[in-house]
Amino acid sequence: MTRPRILVVGAGFAGVECVRRLERKLAPAEADVTLVTPFAYQLYLPLLPQVASGVLTPQSIAISLRRSKKYRTRIIPGGAIGVDLKAKVCVVRTLTDKIVNEPYDYIVLAPGSVTRTFDIPGLTEHAFGMKTLAEAAYIRDHVITQLDLADASDDPAERASRLQFVVVGGGYAGTETAACLQRLTHAAVQRYPRLDPGLIKWHLIDIAPKLMPELGDKLGRSAQEILGRRGIEVSLGVSIDKAGPEEVTFTDGRVVPTRTLIWTAGVVASPLIATLGAETVRGRLAVTDEMTLPGNDGVFALGDAAAVPDKAKQQPDAVCPPTAQHAMRQGRKVADNVIATLRNQPLHPYVHKDLGLVVDLGGKDAVSKPLGIELRGVPAQAVARGYHWSALRTNVAKTRVMTNWLLNAVAGDDFVRTGFQARKPARLKDFEFTDAYLTPEQVRARVEGGVTELP
């Protein structure tokens, strides 16, 4: 008899935690484990703004999945673009654009999320995202390039557009991105004697009436005050009306000359979810307390792509937020439930009380709310970095991150362009490949017809 095949889709917090627990708790003869991911690393997303600002090196938050020889999971380098739940087949597009039909007995869907965009003229053509390691590295090069080009230009209009930066999204990602990159430009401009530091302007805008409302009114105001003292102009109740290559128009009518628009206005579940034809809750798969997909044996879903009921909140319709702390714990619980299914044992629901929130604003500035306790300044910074450091999965990653932090504290920032920014622009539409997914009908046709070539 062949061993059961467990297929895990996605190597984010949820997928990797699930795979590692399966490897630890399953005997090699019990099941074969396969992981589908475009990259053989787990990205620690909360620290991306620090990569963009140069505080951390890219490899310090890209944790290799192949480092240890004891791991036995087979990795398919590619992305899942469709799932046929009836045939129990996952359609995978490999890195060479080959289509592979991967059969499974049990599937764990943890494809994560993609940047949420709207039908705003020019947005995907001219905005940058902050969702991938490549985007963070690219943005760093782009921002430093703007300083170089502004310094070399004698045109006041060009200088003005290159030295203004717009970040859309007042959540954690947007706030930390604006804060970290503003510190980078503030430090870097000291090395450009021809540039007036007063010309550098950062704008942080959000359609919501409050900055990071999850932190509460007091901490949200504290964060806004910190940004204000640094010269970051925070505009709430405002979004983008249209975007162009050299200017952005706000919904309140303001036109800001800029060559840098960074879009961090939320995320949505991976387009893979739409290929299943299953029930969703605001785009996320509707799952049970045990993170199973109702009516489909052997299908589990978790993380950003699933609306996992939040049993700790005692509210009937509450679902877990798309945060790392939930994804990691859901990954371990799903692994336990997959093993329980294999062994004909009862499944257990996912329950986790939120530990709180941390926001690192760079330097000595931070706001944190661990276990409901409101902190600001150095204590909040210690909690924020301590949490991130402890959440890193390997000792190598912890050592790299701590070394980077210490080196940055002692030696300060560096302002070297690494060459990631090619002459050809790369924007939001070029990094996440959201148009690569199939429709449910296309998935069915490929599975039944065995098609292996691209259309």
N, C-alpha and C positions, 0 to 999 in steps of 0.2 A: 504494500500500500504506500502511496505517496504521502509525504508529510503535508499538513495543512499549510496554505500559503497566506501569509499576512502581509498586506501591502499598506505602507504608510505614505501618504501624500503630503509633502511639505517638510522642510527642515528648519522651521522656526522653533520658538520655545516649546510649543505643544508637541510637534512632531518628534523633535529630538529627545525630549524627556520620555515620550512614549517608547521610542526605539530602544533607548538605553535601559529602561526598566524591563522591557521584553527580553533583552539580551541577558540581563542579570537573573531573571526569575524563570525563564524557560530553558529547559534542557535542549541541547542542539537537535535531538531526535524528535522533539515535540512539534516543531514548526520551522518553516523557512520565513525569514523576515527580509522584506525588500523596501527600500526607501527611494521615492522619486523626488529629485530636487535638481534644479539647474546648477547649483554650486555645492561643492562638498565641504561646506562650512555652515555653522550656525552663526547668524549675525545678531549681535547684542544691540538691538535697535535703539534703546533709550540713550545710548552714548553717541549716536550719529552726529548730533550737533557739535560734540567735542572733536570729532574727526574733521568736520567741516571747518572748524576754527583752528585746527592744527595742534590742539592740546594732546590728542591721541593719534597714533599712527593707525592707518586702516587695518593692518593685520592684527592689531591688539584686540579688536572687537570681532574679528572673524575667526571663530573657533573651529579648528579643523575637525572633520568627522573621521579622518583616516589616521590620526596621530597614534592611536594605540593599536597594537597588533592583536589584542584580545577581542576586538569587535568583529562580529561575523555577519553583520547586515550587508546584503548586496545593495549597492547604490546604482540607480539608473540616472545618468546625467541628462536631465531634460525636464520638461514641464508637463504635468497632466493637463490635457485640453478637453477631456470629456470622460464621462463614466456611464456605462450601461449597467444599471443596477440589476436588470433581469438576467442578462447574460453573465454578470459578474466579471466584467472586463473594464479595465481602465485604459483609455487611449492616451498615449504619451508621444509628445513631439521631442525627439532627442536634440542634442546640440548641433547635430549635422542635418537637422530638418527632416529626419526620417520619422515616419509614423510607426509606432510599435503598439500592438494590442497586448496588454499585460493582464493575464487572468489572475484571479484571486479567489480565496475562500472567505477571507475577512479583510475588510478595508477600513482604514482609519483616515478620515478626511481632515487634514489640518493645513489647507493650502494658504491660510492667512488672509491678508487683505491687500487691496491696492488703493492708491490715492483717489479720493472722491473728487470728481470734477463736475462742472456744470457747463451748460451750453452758453458760455461766455465768449464772444468773438475774440479770437487771438490767444485764448488761454493756453491751450495745449501746444501751440506753435511757439510761444514766447516765454512761458513760465518754466521754472525749474521745480522739481520735486525734492523731497527729503525722505525717501523711503528705502533707498538702496545704498550700498557702500559706494558704488560707482558715482551716484548722484552727489553724495557728500564730498568725495574727493574732487569731483568736477567743479562743484560750487566753490570750493576753496581756491582752486586755480582761477576760476572766473573772477572772484572778488579781488584777488591780488592783481589780476590782469587789468581790472578797471582802474586801480590805483596807478599802475605803470603807464597805461594809456592816457589817463588824465594828466599825469605829471609831464608827459611828453607833448601834450596838446597845447596850442596857443589859442584855441577857440573856446571862449567862455561858455557857450551853449553846450558844447561837447563835454567840457569838464563838469558842468552841472548835472548832465544826464548820467555820466559815469560815476559820480560821487553820491548819487542818491540810490537807496536800496529799499525795496518794498517787500515785506513778508506778510502774507495773508494767512490768518489762522491764529486765534488767541488761545489755543489749547497748549498742552505741554510742549509738543514738537515745535510749534511756531514761536512760542515765547522763549524757549531755550535756544532755538536757532537764531532769533534776532539778538538775544542777549550775548551769546557766544561770538557771533560774527561781528557785532558792534565792538566788542573788546578787541578783536583782531584788527579791525580797521583803525581803531583809536590808537593802538600801539604801533601799527605799521606806518601811519602817516608821519610819525616822528622821523622816519627815515626818508621822507620825501620833502626836502626843503622848499621846493617850488609850489607845494600844495598848501592851501589854507585849511587847517583842521575844521574850521567853521563851515566849510562847504560840504563836509561829509554829513549826510542826513540819513537816518534810518526811520522807516515807517512800519509800524505793526498795526494791522487793521483786522477787525473781525465783525461779522454781522451781529454777533451776540451782544447783549447789553453789558456783560461783565467779562472780565479776564479770568480765565480758568475758574468757572463757577464751582467746580467740584471741590476746590480748596476752601470755599466759604468766603464770605464778604471781606473779613479782616485780612486774611492772607492774600486774597486776590488784589485788594487795594495796596497791600505792602509790596507785592510784586510790581504793580503798576507804578508805584512811587519810585522803586529802585530803577526801573527802566527810564522813567522821566528824568531822574537825576543824571542819568548817563546821556541824556539827549535823544533818546528814542521817543518819537512821537507816536503815541498810542491813540488810535481812533476806533471807537466802538460804535456798533450800529451801522457800519460802513462795509461795503465789499467792492469788488471790481466790476465795472460796467463793460470795459473792453481793454484789451492789451495790445500794444504794438511793439515794434522792435526798439523804439527809443522813448516811449512814454506809456503811462498807464492812466486810465480814466477811472476815478472812483465813482461810486453811485451817488455821492453827494455833489458831484459836478467838478470836483477838483481834478486837474490834470497835472500829474507829476512826471517830469522828465526823468527817465531811468532806463538803464540797460539791464537791470537785475530785478526780476520778479520771482520770488520764491513762494510756492503754493503749498501750504500745509493745512488746508481746511478740511481735515477729517479723512476717514478711510471708509471703504465699503468692502464687503466680503468679496473674495476672489470670484471672477467671472466663471470659474469652474462650477460653482454652485448652481448656476442657471442651467447647466447642461444636464442636471439630474432629473429635472421635471418634478422635484419634490416640493412640499410645502415649506415656505419661508416666513420669517418674521423680520420685516425691514431688510430683506435681502440676505439674511442669515438663515441657515437651515434650522427648522424647528425640530428639536431633539428632546428626548426624555430626560429625566433627572440622572439617568445612568449614561447619558450621552449616546444613546442608540437612536437610529432613524426609524420611526414607527413604520411597521409594515414591511421592513426590509431586514432579513436575517443577516447578521454578520457585518452590518454597516454602522460605523461609529463616526461621530463628527464633534469637533471641539475647536477651541481657540476663536480667532476673529471671525471664522466662517460659520460658526454655529451659535444659535441663540440658546445657550445653556441656562436653564432656570437657576436663579440665584436663591437657593434655599435659606441662606443666612439672613436675608432681608425680611423674611416673613411677609412678603408682598406677593399676591397671586401672579402678577404678570412681570415681575422683576427678572431680568436676565443679567448674566455676568458681563461686566464691561470688558472691552478688548484690551486688557492690560497683560503685561508679562507675568505678574504674580499669579493671575488666574490661569493663564495658558500653561505655565509650568506644572501647576498642581493638577490641572485637568489631564495633562499628558500622562502623568503617573497613574491617575485614577482610571483612565481609559485602558492603559496597559493592563492594570489589574482586572478590569472587566473583560477584556479580550481573553486573558488567561482563564478567567472564571468560565467564560463561554466554552472554551476548548475543553475544560475539565468538568463541564456540566455542574458547575457550582453557581450559587446565587450571585447576582450583580449588586453593586452598592452605588447609591446616589452620590453625586458630587456636592460637597458642602464646604465652603471656605469663607470665613469672615475676613473682609478686606483689611489689610494691615495698615493702610494709609497711603499717602501720596508724597512724592518728593520732587522738587523742581530745582535743578542746578542752574543758576544764572551766571556762573563763571566767577573766578576769583574767590572772594570771601562772601559773595552774595548768593543766597538761596532762601527758599521758603519750603517748609516741610510740615507734614501733618501725620506723623507716625502714631498709630493707635489713638487718633483723635486729639493728640497734643500738638498745639500750634507752635512752631519754631521759626525763627528768622536768623539771618546772619550766619556767623561761624557755626553755632550749634546745628542749624539746619543744613549747612554745607557738610558738616561731619556726618550727619545722618544720611544725607543724599548719597554721598560718595561711599559711605560704609555699606549702604544697602546695595548699590550697584556692584561694588567690589565683591561682596559676599555672594551675589547672584550669578557671577561669572562661573561657568561650569568647570573649568580646569585650572590647575595651579599655574600652568604656563600663561594662560590669559590673565590671571590675577597678577602675576609678576610683571607682565608687560604693561598692564594698565597702571599699576602702582609706580613702576619706574617712569612711565611717561608723565604721570602727575607730579612726581618729585622733580624730574628734570625741568618741567615747565615752570614749577614754583621757584626753582633756583636760577635757571638760565633765561626764563622768559620765552616769549614767542619767537618763532622764526617765520620768515616771509618769503620762502622759496616756492616758486611755481614748479610743480613736478612734471609738467608736460601732459597731464591728462586732458587738458583742453586743446583739442585739435582745431585746425582752421575751420572745419565744418561744425557749425553749432549743434549742440545736443540738448534737447529740451525735454519737457515732461512726456511727450508722446514717444520719445526714443528709448526710454528705459524700462517700462513696465510691460510692454507687449500685450496690452489688453485686447487687441484685435486678433489674437492667435487662437482663440477658443472656438469650439464647434457648437452648433445648435444641437438639441436633443435628437433631431431627425438625422443630422449628419453623423452623430455618434453611432446611432443604430445602423445606418447604412454602412459605415466603415466596419463595424463589428460583424455584421452579417455577411458583408461582401469580402472581408479580409483585405481591404484596400491598404496599401503601404506607401503610397506616393502622395505628395502634396497636390492639392487641386491646381 
